[in-house]
Amino acid sequence: MSTTKTRKTLPQVAFIGSGPGDPSLITVRAAKLLRAADVIIIDQIAREDFVAEFAREGVEIVDAGHGETGQTLTTASRAKLVVRTAKAAARADDTAGLVVRLMDGDPATFNGLAEESVACHKADIAFEIVPGVSAVSAVPSYAGIPLVGSGARTVHVLSAADDKTDWSSAVANDATAVVLGTAESVPAGLAKLLAAGRSAETPVSLSTEGTTIRQATRVTTLGEVAGALKSQPLTGQVVAVVGSVVGLREQLSWWETKPLFGWNVLVPRTKEQSGTMTDRLASHGAASDVVPTISVEPPRTPQQMERAIKGLVTGRYEWIGFTSANAVRAVREKFVEFGLDARAFAGLKIAAVGGVTAESLREWGLEPDLVPSNEQSAKGLLEDWPPYDDVLDPINRVFLPRADIATDTLVAGLQDMGWEVDDVTAYRTVRAAPPAPEVREAIKTGKFDAVCFTSSSTVRNLVGIAGKPHATTVIACIGPATAKTAEEHGLRVDVLAAEPSAEALVEALADYGRGLALTAAENGDQVRRPSERKASSRRKAKASR
């Protein structure tokens, strides 16, 4: 009897692009492959920190950007490395391990894709190629420069470092030239374009660290490039655009004019709690550093929590009130421990103190029956909570899983309305360990442009573990109580959210950034981030208030 060998369906190597710099520009397919990878081969720009945003913990990482002595690998050496890694990734059960070759930018553009994929073909290694977002179009787009338009009908992509580049192909007035290279090679390439016959009056844009919050774009002319770069040299990778389309930047610049562009914002929350805030900050052009100020730990004696969960299942309660996302997480962990799921909440009314807590419940498949219509706090929750009615309410008991340091406001208010309350410690909050020395130094010396405080405890704990933010740092607070605590610790509150939510806090900070830009424009000044201002000027401004 003959047997037929089945073909492996999982590709052994997937060539994917990291995109032009902004991690959010990676394709959906590429992100999926990174999550599934057994081994990831990285390049020179997209390194371990980029991979950490997508890959599973513990994935093997192979460096194709540099050799053991730190030198840049040749294209041939990289091709051999990819083949060797793919062969080594085969699993013991004879199925192919997934090797993801992460290439800078778009795999098909100046990345040695042809050599590496041909090497896989010769070695009988299956592969797939996932197109990526190319810096050729993405970086000019982020600079507000379309590559074609009125008076610009063709696009020429040129490598500044390629000795065989035909610069005469891009000298026509209706041609847009995109020149890629380093800070050293691009000026030389532009000089060759000028020598080939392109007009010296042609506008030129030079962008570094494109699509990131550190993007910087300079505009000059082809004839003045050399002089402009002599006084203010470039660094790193450069994307240059030559052509009439550069003149549109003044009207179309959308990225570098965002209200918080380039700001570095300190977010004193845990990583689990900071996702919404950091994403919204990024949408306004800001980077964020998350510094945990509290550590959430189980209660010292879990018996009370365990009894309450069992009472929930047996119908002891009419209501359960969640006052934080941490409380939701603590109850959910107990459910997993006891082999329960969301069905155990059948017939139970659920209250959430605010939008973040409500969203945590929805992620669990639970829709809260009560969320404050006004102030998102214990006080706001009490205003909307119905009093106990011995005719309409068959059970008069409420389960409140809370932190060990929670105030008695909610408990006392519910008792005044006739409810019996089981106030149960679901978790303990302890002050987190101090951040790294360089973070503490950055906080004290004003290297952060702003800090977003989301509670009084984050104020107290950050000052306790890292010291007071510098006088130049913008202090943004989620509500009046948090602002009062900040002022009690000697901080000047610049921004107050319109409502107590992370989204509203970031929007208020963005409005503050717009105000700074408007003031600078009215005074004919350059827009400066708070960390770039002199501390003395801020102190004078404070004294004049």
Disulfide bonds with the S-S distance in Angstrom:
none
